[in-house]
C-alpha cells in the first residue's frame, strides 16, 4: 500500500489482480514473491510482514470448463528499486480500495486487503 492508501495491481481484461503469481517447484513462497514482483514490475522489494494464507475456489468465465482452486500467501511489501523492465505485458497501476472492491478478480485477495487495512487501524 502506498502513502495514499492505494494498492499495486496488474490489469488483465476488465479485472485487477494483486502483484504475485505461482510458486515454482524449487521455490519458497518468499522466493516466488521476489521473482514475480521483479517479472511484473521490474522492482526489488522488502517484505515487511506475513499477512496470512487464503484460498479461493472458483470457475472463471474465461475457462468455464475448469474448476479452479487458488491458495495464496500474502505479504506486506515495500517497493525498493527498479532494476529491470517488466517481463509481463499486463499494465501495472495503483488502485484504491473502492476500485479493488469493484474490479479485483479474486475474492480471497480482497479479503486479505481488507484484513490488512483493519490491522493498520
Protein Blocks (a to p, Z undefined) as FASTA:
>chain_A
ZZkopacdddehjbccdedddddfkbcfklmmmmmmmmmnopacddfbdfbdcddddddf
klmmbccdddddddddddfbdcbdcfbfbdcddddfklmmmmmmblmlmmmmmmmmmmmZ
Z
